[in-house]
C-alpha cells in the first residue's frame, strides 16, 4: 500500500472525502461504486468496483467467438479499461485505460460505426495501433456499464452494418447478463 500523506477526518455521519487528486488519478467519478476491504492490521482499503468484472471470463469467451467468426479484433470494455480481448496481443490493450474519446462516446450511449475518411477514435491512450471500427454501449437497467467493440488496425477497411448489428446484439446480451 502506498502512503499519500493526505489525512481526512470522518464526519458525524461516518463520511470521508476522497481528495480530488486521488479521484482524478484513479478516475473515480461521482456515483462510481467502491468496494471496501479491511485488513487484519486495521487498515481500510477502497477499491473501484466494476460490475463488468464479474462477467470478465464470459466476455472473454464472447470475444474469442466473435473474433474467430469475423476475423477482427473483438473487445469488451468497462467504463475504465478493456476487460476482455481476442485477436490482438493482450499486453497491448488488456487492462489499459480507455481513451478520453472512447469514454466520451460511451457517455453519449450511442452506437458507432467507423466510415472511410472519419477521424479514427483511439481505444486506449496506451496504444496507437488500433482504433474503433464498431462500438455499442452496454446498458443494464439504464446504467452505462461499458461497451462491446470491434477494432481496426491502420490498414483495415471499414466494417459492415451486419457486423454492427452483431456487436449491438452482444452489447445487449451482456447488459441483460448484468441484470440477472
N, C-alpha and C positions, 0 to 999 in steps of 0.2 A: 504494500500500500504506500502511496506517495503522499507525503505531507504537503499541504498547500500554504500553511502559515496563516490561514484565514480562520477566525473564530466567530461563531454566531451563537446567540443566546436563544433558548427555547422560550416562546411566549406563553401566556396563561392558557392558551388553547392547545399547547403542545406542538406548535408550528415552528419550523426553521426555514429561513430564507436561504435558498441556494444562490450564492453570488453570481452576478451576471457573467463574469469572466468564465466561471466553470460551466454555466449553462451554455454559453457560446461555444466553448471548446468541445463540450460533449454533445452539442446540438440538441439540447433539451429545450423543447418549446412548451408554451402554456398548454396544459391539457394532456401532455405526454404522461403515460403511466410509468411509474418507477417501482421496481421490486426492492424490498427491504430485507436485508440479511443481518444476522447478528453473529459475532464471533465469540469464541469461548472466553477471550480476554476482556469482553465488554465492549468491543468495537461494533459500530453500526455501519453497514455498507448499503448505499443506494446504487442500484444498477438500472439503467434504462431497460424497460421491458418491451419486447417486440412480440405481439401476439402471433405474428407470422413465424416466429422462431419455432413454434410448436408444429408447424407444417413444413419445416425445412427439408426433412427427408422425403416427404411426399412430393414437395415442389421439385426436388432434385430428380425424382423419378419421372415427373411430368416433363421436365426439361430434356431428359435423356430421350424420351419417346418422341417429343416434338422435333428435337434436333435430328434424330435418326430418320424421321419421315420427311422432313422439309429440306435437310441438308444445310440448314442455317444454325447460327448460334442462338440458343434459347436461354432466357434468363428470367428469374423472378427476383424482385427487389422488395424489401420492406421500405418504410419511409426514410431509412438512413443508408442502407447499403444493399448490395446484391447478396442474396442468401442462397441462391441455387443457380447453377450454370452448367450448360453442356455445349460442347462444340468449340470451346476455346480453352486455353490453359487456365486453370482455376487460380493460380497465383497472380494472374494479371488483373482479375476483376473481382473474384470472390471476397467478400467482406470489406471491399474498398468503399469509401464514402461516395454516395450518389453526387453527381454534378449538380450545381445550383439550377441549371437548365432543366434537368430531369425532375428535380424537386418541384420546380415551378409548374411543369407540365402535369405532374401528379396532383398538385394542389388544385389545378383547374378541373380535374376529374374528366378530362377529355381523352378520347381515343386519338392516336397519332399514326399517320402513315407517311413515311418519307417519300417525296416526289423528286425526280431528277431536277436539279437546279436549286433545290431547297438548301438552306444553310444547315449542315449536319448538326445534330444535337448530341454532344458527348454524353456518354453514360456515366463516366467517372472522371473526376479531376486527376486521378492517378494514372489514366491511360488515354492516349490519343488515337490508338489503333482502331477502336470500334465506335460506331455511332448508332443511334436508334434507327431501326427500319420500321418497326411497328411497336406501339405500346398501348396497353389498355389498363385502366385503373382497376385495382382490386378493392371492391367496396363490400363491407359487411355491416348490415343494419344501418346503412347510410354513412358509416365512418370509412375514411380512406385508410387502407391497410398497406398498400404498396402498388406494384404494377407487374404485369406479365409482359415480356418483350421478346422480339426477335431483333438481333443485332446484325449490323453490316460492317464489313471492313471497307477500306477506301476503294477497292476495285469492284465491289459488289454492286449489282444493279438494284433498283427499287423493287420492292416486293408487291405482290398482287393483293387484290381485295379478298380473295379466298384465304390467303394467309392471315389477313387482318381479322377475318371472321373467326379463324381458328384461335388466335390469341385472345379475342374478345370472349370466346367460349371458355377458354382456360381461366381467364381472369374471373369470369362469373362463377365458374365451378369452385375456384379457390375461395372466393368470397362466401359461397354457401357452406364450404367446409369450415370456415371460421365461425359460422353461426351455430354449427352443431357441436 
